[in-house]
Amino acid sequence: MAANIAIGLALGLIAIGVVATLGVGIKNVINGRSDVKRVSVMIVPAAVFGVSYASFGQYGEAAMATLLIMMGLMALAIVISSTRGTFKL
């Protein structure tokens, strides 16, 4: 019971953080300080979580799947960026 409450609160805080970050990003796009591509990257974790939750149906499993998927995407991005830097692509 306490674990479910803690996970729900953590997800609520994450949602608040994502909404605040997107709000500031949209404000920066409107003011011309940032481009849309950089701001839209912040939607990726929320979309991954949404798909994970739709497929698993439980917050805990969806959160763990999101963690693993995002870590895999991060590792892939590091490999791609280092390959581009090494071979000057």
Short mmCIF file of the C-alpha atoms (twelve columns), coordinates in Angstrom:
data_MODEL
# 
_entry.id   MODEL 
# 
loop_
_atom_site.group_PDB 
_atom_site.id 
_atom_site.type_symbol 
_atom_site.label_atom_id 
_atom_site.label_alt_id 
_atom_site.label_comp_id 
_atom_site.label_asym_id 
_atom_site.label_seq_id 
_atom_site.Cartn_x 
_atom_site.Cartn_y 
_atom_site.Cartn_z 
_atom_site.pdbx_PDB_model_num 
ATOM 1  C CA . MET A 1  0.000  0.000  0.000   1 
ATOM 2  C CA . ALA A 2  2.716  2.478  0.964   1 
ATOM 3  C CA . ALA A 3  4.735  1.537  -2.128  1 
ATOM 4  C CA . ASN A 4  1.782  2.313  -4.401  1 
ATOM 5  C CA . ILE A 5  1.305  5.682  -2.738  1 
ATOM 6  C CA . ALA A 6  5.014  6.472  -3.039  1 
ATOM 7  C CA . ILE A 7  5.075  5.504  -6.715  1 
ATOM 8  C CA . GLY A 8  1.965  7.599  -7.361  1 
ATOM 9  C CA . LEU A 9  3.488  10.613 -5.641  1 
ATOM 10 C CA . ALA A 10 6.755  10.174 -7.550  1 
ATOM 11 C CA . LEU A 11 4.875  9.992  -10.839 1 
ATOM 12 C CA . GLY A 12 2.906  13.099 -9.865  1 
ATOM 13 C CA . LEU A 13 6.128  14.988 -9.206  1 
ATOM 14 C CA . ILE A 14 7.552  13.803 -12.515 1 
ATOM 15 C CA . ALA A 15 4.409  14.969 -14.304 1 
ATOM 16 C CA . ILE A 16 4.635  18.387 -12.640 1 
ATOM 17 C CA . GLY A 17 8.295  18.634 -13.656 1 
ATOM 18 C CA . VAL A 18 7.564  17.666 -17.259 1 
ATOM 19 C CA . VAL A 19 4.711  20.164 -17.528 1 
ATOM 20 C CA . ALA A 20 6.847  22.945 -16.012 1 
ATOM 21 C CA . THR A 21 9.760  22.146 -18.334 1 
ATOM 22 C CA . LEU A 22 7.498  22.135 -21.370 1 
ATOM 23 C CA . GLY A 23 5.952  25.430 -20.271 1 
ATOM 24 C CA . VAL A 24 9.336  27.098 -19.954 1 
ATOM 25 C CA . GLY A 25 10.398 25.549 -23.266 1 
ATOM 26 C CA . ILE A 26 7.340  26.872 -25.051 1 
ATOM 27 C CA . LYS A 27 7.985  30.301 -23.544 1 
ATOM 28 C CA . ASN A 28 11.578 30.176 -24.837 1 
ATOM 29 C CA . VAL A 29 10.387 29.162 -28.317 1 
ATOM 30 C CA . ILE A 30 7.944  32.072 -28.362 1 
ATOM 31 C CA . ASN A 31 10.689 34.472 -27.233 1 
ATOM 32 C CA . GLY A 32 13.094 33.063 -29.848 1 
ATOM 33 C CA . ARG A 33 15.691 31.727 -27.389 1 
ATOM 34 C CA . SER A 34 15.216 28.073 -28.367 1 
ATOM 35 C CA . ASP A 35 14.000 26.043 -31.327 1 
ATOM 36 C CA . VAL A 36 11.094 23.614 -31.409 1 
ATOM 37 C CA . LYS A 37 13.316 20.571 -31.945 1 
ATOM 38 C CA . ARG A 38 15.093 21.025 -28.612 1 
ATOM 39 C CA . VAL A 39 11.864 21.543 -26.715 1 
ATOM 40 C CA . SER A 40 10.081 18.578 -28.287 1 
ATOM 41 C CA . VAL A 41 12.784 16.202 -27.004 1 
ATOM 42 C CA . MET A 42 11.309 16.648 -23.516 1 
ATOM 43 C CA . ILE A 43 8.165  14.805 -24.619 1 
ATOM 44 C CA . VAL A 44 10.051 11.538 -25.317 1 
ATOM 45 C CA . PRO A 45 10.150 10.177 -21.715 1 
ATOM 46 C CA . ALA A 46 6.473  10.966 -21.172 1 
ATOM 47 C CA . ALA A 47 5.569  9.256  -24.455 1 
ATOM 48 C CA . VAL A 48 7.676  6.205  -23.574 1 
ATOM 49 C CA . PHE A 49 5.987  6.019  -20.183 1 
ATOM 50 C CA . GLY A 50 2.552  6.348  -21.761 1 
ATOM 51 C CA . VAL A 51 3.224  3.509  -24.175 1 
ATOM 52 C CA . SER A 52 4.728  1.379  -21.383 1 
ATOM 53 C CA . TYR A 53 1.733  2.006  -19.132 1 
ATOM 54 C CA . ALA A 54 -0.672 1.179  -21.934 1 
ATOM 55 C CA . SER A 55 1.098  -2.107 -22.592 1 
ATOM 56 C CA . PHE A 56 1.781  -3.207 -18.981 1 
ATOM 57 C CA . GLY A 57 -1.165 -1.646 -17.163 1 
ATOM 58 C CA . GLN A 58 0.752  -1.056 -13.904 1 
ATOM 59 C CA . TYR A 59 2.721  2.000  -12.839 1 
ATOM 60 C CA . GLY A 60 5.653  0.096  -11.363 1 
ATOM 61 C CA . GLU A 61 6.291  -2.053 -14.410 1 
ATOM 62 C CA . ALA A 62 5.779  0.893  -16.737 1 
ATOM 63 C CA . ALA A 63 8.258  2.989  -14.740 1 
ATOM 64 C CA . MET A 64 10.899 0.260  -14.861 1 
ATOM 65 C CA . ALA A 65 10.342 -0.279 -18.585 1 
ATOM 66 C CA . THR A 66 10.647 3.461  -19.169 1 
ATOM 67 C CA . LEU A 67 13.885 3.536  -17.188 1 
ATOM 68 C CA . LEU A 68 15.372 0.684  -19.202 1 
ATOM 69 C CA . ILE A 69 14.227 2.080  -22.559 1 
ATOM 70 C CA . MET A 70 15.559 5.561  -21.792 1 
ATOM 71 C CA . MET A 71 18.892 4.128  -20.611 1 
ATOM 72 C CA . GLY A 72 19.127 2.151  -23.861 1 
ATOM 73 C CA . LEU A 73 18.337 5.252  -25.913 1 
ATOM 74 C CA . MET A 74 20.964 7.198  -23.969 1 
ATOM 75 C CA . ALA A 75 23.608 4.527  -24.651 1 
ATOM 76 C CA . LEU A 76 22.662 4.514  -28.339 1 
ATOM 77 C CA . ALA A 77 22.914 8.316  -28.490 1 
ATOM 78 C CA . ILE A 78 26.374 8.207  -26.886 1 
ATOM 79 C CA . VAL A 79 27.568 5.620  -29.418 1 
ATOM 80 C CA . ILE A 80 26.165 7.608  -32.340 1 
ATOM 81 C CA . SER A 81 27.628 10.918 -31.174 1 
ATOM 82 C CA . SER A 82 31.052 9.405  -30.468 1 
ATOM 83 C CA . THR A 83 31.042 7.673  -33.856 1 
ATOM 84 C CA . ARG A 84 30.162 10.946 -35.568 1 
ATOM 85 C CA . GLY A 85 32.941 12.698 -33.660 1 
ATOM 86 C CA . THR A 86 35.517 10.021 -34.394 1 
ATOM 87 C CA . PHE A 87 34.864 9.770  -38.097 1 
ATOM 88 C CA . LYS A 88 33.917 13.445 -38.592 1 
ATOM 89 C CA . LEU A 89 30.535 12.565 -40.107 1 
# 
